[in-house]
Amino acid sequence: MIVSRHMPQGGSHPIMLKRRGFLYEIVTNKILFLMLLPTLIFFFINSYIPMVGIYYAFTRFDFNAGLFGSPFVGLDNFSFLWKSGILIKLTLNTLGYNLAFIIFGNVFAIICAVLLSEIRSAWFKKIAQSVMFLPYFISFVILSVIVYNLFNYESGFLNTMLKEFSTEPVDVYNTPWAWVFLIIIFYLWKNLGYSMVIYLAAITGISEEYYEAAKIDGANIFQRVWHITIPMLKPTFVVLLLFSLGSIMKGQFDLFYQLIGNNGILFNATDIIDTYVYRSLKVTFDVGMATAAGLYQSLFGFILIITVNYIIRKINDDYALF
């Protein structure tokens, strides 16, 4: 008996399965889908089911009435945030700090990675990497203790040294503008090593043939770095930039909360959306307002990453995430 390749014995007709699209993919790749199933279940339970809570943003939440029994207020929560000026201040603070983190973080990481890649002493390179990477593993709680012991008005290291030189002590915790720089400095101190390792790995992957050809042409070390290393790091920089922009509206909550805490004097200069949402839930129990701020944060970040990715895809499709 002759069996057509289009009509196998037993099972469903291939053409029929192809017409069903996704069903055909499941049948032909069922093992892969089974391996993917635990991940899909995890994200469905932890990421998609909680999306029902978005409804809080449009209610004046009442603990006695519950989620769907609370009064529906439409866009009143968003309107209050906008008219009160809170939303503008939180947005500017969140964007400002994250842009500083992204720009300074990547620039210093590239500089450190380039410098380490040019060092020929293997033992010094390993020690330098370890020393720079170590702060990444220090918890934010420990960091807050370090900062407090540095800037405490009564017995902090800074004021102790100033007293030794007969200089008036500085009340850092009552100086909002100083924390704009301190937060950026401590963020870089803690995360610089991690970013540097990523760029250092990218530099390691650059073929030595480029550098050897440049040496033959008479290029010095600065010319080799500028014309070979930096251009080769561009794809890595763009990918890290896109990942960073995706969460640009999500501030470093642990960093801000542990360093600033509930010091209201510093809120004007340091308050971000994450800390405002936390205080709204913990202090005022305003679930509707907190959810409205969180929803605005997510939508803003989503629109931003889609827009930036679209622009990058138009410029160079190879650098786009999707």
N, C-alpha and C positions, 0 to 999 in steps of 0.2 A: 504494500500500500504506500502511495506517495503522499507525504504530508507536506503541505505548503509551509514555507517559513513564516508566512503571515497568519497561519492557523495552527498553532502548536496543539499537540494532544493534551487535554486537561488544562485547567486554569482559564482565566479570562482572556479574551481577545486583546492583543496589544493595542490595536487601533482604538478599541473601546476605552481602554485605560488611559490612553493618551488624551482622548477627548475629555476625560474627567480632570486632567491637569494635576492638581495637588494629590488626588488619590493615587494616581500613577506613580508619583514621586514616593509616596509612603510605601507602596507595594514593592517598588524596586530598591528602596533604601531603608527598609524597615529596621535593620540593625542600627543604622546611624540615628534614626529617629528615636529608637529605644534608649540609646546612649544619651541623647539630648533631652529626653523626657524629665529626668530629675531637675535639670537646670530650668526648664520651662515651668515646672511646678513651683520651684522656689521663687522665681520672679513673679509668677501669677499670684501666689499667696502674699508675698512681701511687697510687691510693687504695684500690682494692678487692682487687687481687691481694696487696698487702702485708698484708692482714688475716689471711692464713694465719699470719703471725708471732705472732698472739694465742696460739697454742698454746704459745709459749715460757713464758708466765706460769704454766703448769701443769706445768712440767718442771724438773728440776735439770740445766740444760744442760751437755752434754759436747761440746767442740769435735771430739773424735775420732768420736763417734757421730752428730753432726749433729742436725737438728731432730727428726725422728720416731724417731731411735734413742736419744735421751736418756731417762733414767728419768722416768716420769710420776709426779708427786707430788701431784696434785690441787690442793687449796687450801692446801697447806703454805706457799707463798710469801706468800700473803695473810695467813695466820695469823701468820707470823713478823713481818710488817710491823705488824700490829695489836698483838700481844702485846709487841713491843719498844717500842711507843710512838712509833716513827718515823712511822707513818702519820698519827697524830693531830697530831703536831707539824708535819709537812709540810702537812697539810690546813689547819690553823689559820693557818699562815704564808701559804700561797698565797691562801686566802680573804681574810685580813686585808689583805694588800697590795693585792689586786685590788679589794676594796671601797673602799679608800682612793683608789686610782687612779680608779675610776668616780665616786665621790661628789665628791671634790675636783676632779677633772678636768672634770666637767660643770659644776659650780657656778662655778668660775673662768672656764671657757670662755664660759658664758652672761653672766657679769658683764662680761668683756672685750668680748664681741660687742655687748652693749647699749651700753656706753660708747663704743665706736668708731662705732656706728650713729648716735649722737647728736652726734658731732663733725661740724661743717659744713666744716671746712677739708679740702679734698680731698687736698692734698699731704701734710699731717700724717697723715691716715688711711692713705695708701698707704705712707708710711715706717713707721708703727707696725705695719701688717700685715706688712710685709717683715721688720722686726726680730724680731717675735714668731714668725714662721713659719720663720725661718732655722735655729734649733736643730734642727728636725725633720730637716734634711738632714745634720746632723753624725752621723758614725758612732759607734757605741758604743765603738769602740777609741779614737777621739779623745777621747770623753767620759771614758774611764778615765784617759787621760793628764792631762786637765785636773784631774780629781779628785785624782789622785796628787800633782800639783804644788801643789794647794791644801792637802792634809792630810798630806803626808809629814812624819814626825817630825823629821828632821834639817834639811831645807831647804825644807819646804813654806811657802807664802805665809802661812798662818795662824800657824804657830809662829814664823816670821821676824818677823811683826808683833808677836806677843806678847813676843818677846825684846827688841824695840825699846822696849817699854813696861815692861821689867824684870819680866815676868810668866812664870811657869813654863809651859813648852810642854805641849801636850795631845797624848797618844798616841791619836789618833782611831781608828787601825787596831786598837787593842786595847780599844775601847769599844763593845761590841755594841749597847747601847741607842741610841747616837747614829745608827747606820746605819738604824734604823727610820725616822727623820725624813729623813735624807739621801737615802735611796733614793726616798722619796715626792717630795721637793723636786726632785731631778734628773729624775724622770719627768715631773713637771708642767712643768718648764723646757723639756724636750725636746718634749713632745707638746701643750702648751697651744695653740700657734699653729694646729696642724692642726685641733683640735676647734673652735677659735674661728671659723675660716673657714666651717665647716659651719653653725654657728649664725648667723653673719653673713649667709650666703646665704639662710637661712630668714627672717631679719628683712627682708632686701631684698624678699622675695616678699610681704610683708604690704602690703595696699592702703593707700595714703596717705589714703583716704577715712575710715578709722577714726580716724586721728590728727586729721584736720581736724574731724571731728564732735566729737571729745573736746575740742579747743581751743575750739570754739564753745560747748560746755557749761561751759567754764571749768576744765577739768582741767589741772593743772600737769604738768611733765615726769615727776615720780615717779609720779603717778597714771596717766599714759598708759603708762608702762613696766609698772606693776604690773597694770593692768586690760586692757591690749591686747597688749603685746609678750610678756610671760611666758606668758599663756594660749595665744597663737598658737604658741609654741615647744614646747608640750607634746607634739604628735605627733612632732616631731623628737627630743625628749628620750627618749620611750618607745622609738622605733625604735633609737636608739643604745644605750639601756640593754639592750634585748634582744640586740643584737649583742654587747655587752660581756659579758653574763651567759653567752652561749654559750661563751665562752672564759675564764670566770672561774677555772677550774681550770688554765688554761695560763698560767703566769706569764711575765713578760718575761725570758726566759732570757738574752738578750744583755745586758740591763741588769744583772741580778744577777751573771752570771758575770764580766763585764768589771770591775765595781766591786769585787766581793768576791774573785773568783778562788778560790784554794785556801787561804784564810785560815780555818783551822778554828776559831779563836777566835770568829769571827762567825757560824758556821753555825747556832747555836741560835736566833739572832734573825733570820737572813736566808735560811736554807735553804728552798727551795721544791721542789715535785715535779720540775720540769724539771731543776734543778741536781743533785738527788739521782740521778735517772735517768742523767744524763750521767756523774757520778762512778762510779756502779755499773758502767757500761760501760767507762769509761776506766781506772779505778783497780783495782777489784776483779774486773772481767770477769764479774760476776754477771748474766748475760743474763736468767735467769728472774725474779730479783727486780726488775730494771729494767722488764721487760715487765709484771709484775704491777702495779707502781706506775703505769705508763703506762696500763694498761687501766682501773684504778680511776679515774684522772684523767678519762679519756674518758667512762666510764659516769656518773660523778658530774656532769660538765658537761652530758651529754645529758639526764639526769633533771631537772636544774635548769632548763634552758631550756624543756623541755616543760611543767614545772610552772608556771613564771612566765608563759609564753605562755598557758596555760590560764586562769590567774587574770585576766590582762589581758583575755582574750577575754570572760570572764564580766562584767567591769566595763564594758568598752567594746570591742566587736568591731572597730571601725574601727582601733584601735591595735595589734591583734595581727598577728604576722607571718604566721600560717597558721591 
